Amino acid sequence: MTELTEPLPIETATRSQASRAALVFIFATVLFDTLGFGIIIPVLPGLVLSFVGGRTYDGPS
């Protein structure tokens, strides 16, 4: 019965915290990437036009 009441080893608790921190980091990275795409995609056509001086036929070349 003492096996059930023993605390988790420190190694297991640390591994659990590390995997949770890794998941939070990955989630935050994906969130910021998605926000970045959401900001740049509506702006990109006007930005390209300003780079080519308003001449759309010069865009691909």
N, C-alpha and C positions, 0 to 999 in steps of 0.2 A: 504494500500500500504506500510505502514511502516513495516509490518511483513516480507515482501520479502527482504527488505534492511537491516534488523537487522543482526549483525554478529552471528555466531554460538555460542552457550553457551560454556564456557570453558570446561565443563564436556564432551561434545560431541567431541571437538577437541582433548582432552587428550585421550579419549577412542580410537579414530581413530589412534593416534600416537602409543598407546600401542599395538593395534592389528597389526599394521605394523611392529613394533619392534619384536613382537612375531613371525610373519611370517619370518622375516629376520633371526632370531635365529634358527628357525626350518629348513630353507633352508640351512643355514651354517652347521648345525649339520649333515643333510643328505649328504651334499657335502663332508664333512670331513670323514664321515663313508664310503662313496663310494670310496673315494681315498684310505682309509686304506685297504679296501678289495681288491682294484685293485693292491695294492703293495704286500700284503701278499699272495694272492692266487698263483701267479707265483713262489714265493719263498718257499712256504710250502712243496712241495714234497722233495726238496733237504734238507730242514731243518729236516724233519722227518728221512730221510736217515742218516743224520749226527748224529741224536740222537740215532739211533739203530745200529750205526757202519757200515752202508752199507748193513746190512742183512735185506732184505725186508721181509723175512718170519717171522722175530721177531716183525715187526711193529704192528700187531693187538694184540699181546699178552702182 
